[in-house]
Amino acid sequence: MKKTAQLLLYTSFLLGFMACQTSDSEHSLQVKAPFFDLANYFNQEAQRLQQANPMVLKKIYQNDSLQQKKKKITNWNKELLLFEKSAINDDKYKDQYTVDSSYYDNGRLLIHIEAKDKALYTQLIDIELLEESLVSILILNKVSNPVYETQHILSYSPGLNYSIKKLQKVRFSPQEEYHIEVDFKPYE
């Protein structure tokens, strides 16, 4: 019980008193109340990547076809826009999400943020930390109405890779799937 109380106290402190920023250890994470500031984090990542101008391997899957190419991304703000649009760090959302956290696997901390209302666009955000460094972010966005349902599954691991998967089902039509994977390993 004491360990759970310490974990909740640590998580509250982490979520409440820090601001998202990229430092010299370029993936250091700090969090700002009420939730992790996705918009700020991905805006800073876009700036960092724009300056670094890395060569990446980009794979695009559409239904059953695959295209892949080594390339330099010319507009990282546009490339990471879906991540940035998943931001929930606004006062209007502070009572709309539940936050839970747990330690696992050699001191890693998982912060799990889930929508209380299934009508909200951003349904889930999982943030994995090791000490104060961001390991990964997983986001589930969803839009559902009588005509169609769309899901975006976004994952980001700084310095390693990211993916954007879109599933769309229009009424009376087969499901469409679109998936982008980008690998940051050096390709020059």
N, C-alpha and C positions, 0 to 999 in steps of 0.2 A: 504494500500500500504506500509506504514511504517513497519507494522508487517511482511509482506512478505519479505521486504528487510532485516530486522533483522534475520529472519529465514534463508534466503540464506547466509547471512554473518556468522551466527553461524554454519551452515552446512559446509560451505567452510572452516572455521577455524577448525572444528572437523575433516573433511576429510584430511585437508592439513598438520596439524602440530603434529599429534599424532601417536604413534606406538602401534601396537597390543601387549598386554601383559596381563598375568594373575597376579594379585597382591594378597595381603592378603584378600581382598574381592574378592575371587577367580574368579569372572566372570566380573570384571571391564573391560571396553572396552576402548581402545584408537585406533585410526585409523591413518593409514599412507598413504600418497599420492602415486599414484593418487586415489587408491581405498582401501577399507578395505582389509587387508592382511589375506585372508582365510588360506593360507598355514601355515603361522606362528601361527595363532590362533589355528587351529586344531592340529598342531604339539605340541603346549603347552598343549592343552586339553588332547591329547593322553598321554603325559608325566604325567600330573596330575592324570589322571584316572589309569594309570599303577601303580603309587605309591599308590593311594587310594585303588585300587583293589576291587571295589564295587561288590556286588552280584546284578545282574540285572535279569529282566524278559525279555526274548527275544522271540518274536513271529515271525514266518516265514510263510507267506502266499504264496502259489504258485498255481495260478489259483484258484481252488476251495478247496484246502486242507490247513490245518493249523497245524503247529507244534509249541509248546511252551515249554520253559524250563527255570528254574531258574539256572543261571550259573555265573561264573566269566570269563570275557573275558581275554584271555592270551596275546593278541597282539592288543593293542588299536591303534597303528599306522596303522595296516592293516585294522582294523575295521572302522576307520574314513577316509580311503584313498580317497574315492569318494568325500568327502567334500573338502579335501585338493587339489585334482586335479581340482577343480572348480575355482581355483585362477585366478584372472585377474589383479592382482597388478603387472603389468609388463609394461614397456614403450611402447611396441608394441600394447598394448590395450588402451592406454590413450585416443585416439580419436575414439575408437570403441564402446563406451558405453555412454548413457545419464544417468545423475544422477538427481534425484528429491527427495525432502524431504518434509515431513509435520508433524505437531504435531497433536495428537489426544488423546482421552481417558486419561484424567488426566496427561498430560505432557509427554506422550510417543512420541518418535520421530521415524518415519518410514523413512528409507533411501531406495529409490527404484532405482536400477541400472538395466538398460535394454540394450541389445545389439542392435546396429543400423543395423547390418548385420545378417540376419536369418541363415547364414551358420556357424556362430561362435558356438562352443560347449556350452559355458555357455551363456544362453539366458537371464537369470533373476536372480537377487539377491535382496532379501528384508531383511534388517537388522532393527530389532526393538530394541530401546534403551529406558531405563527409567533412566534419569539422565545420568550417564556414564556407567551404567551396561547393558550388553547384555541381552535381554529378549529372542530373537529368531532370527534364520536365516532361510530363505527359499531360495532354489536354484532350478532353472530349467535348466537342461542340455539336449541338443538335438543333435542327429545325424540323418541326412536324406540323402538318396541317392535313385537311382531307384530300388534297391533291397530290402531295409528295412528302417524302421524308428524306432529309439529308443529314449525314453525319460527317464530321471532320475529326480524324484522329491524328493529333499532332505530337511528335516527340522530338526532343532537342537534347543533345549531349554536347556541351561546349568543346570545341576543338576536335571532336570525333565525327559526328554526323547529325543529320536531322531528317525527318520524314513527315510527309503530309499525305494522308490517305483520305479520299473522299468517296463515300458510298451514297448513291442517290437512287431512290426508288420512286418513280412516278406511277401513279395509279394506272393499272392496266398495261404496264410496260415492264420489261425485264429490268433488274437492278443494274445500274451502271457503276463501274469502279474505276477510279483514277488514283494513281499512287506515284508520288515523287520521293525519291531517296537521294540525298546528297551526302557524299563522303568527303571529309576534309583532309584525308591523308595526302601527303605531298605527291603531286602528279607531274611535276616539271622535269 
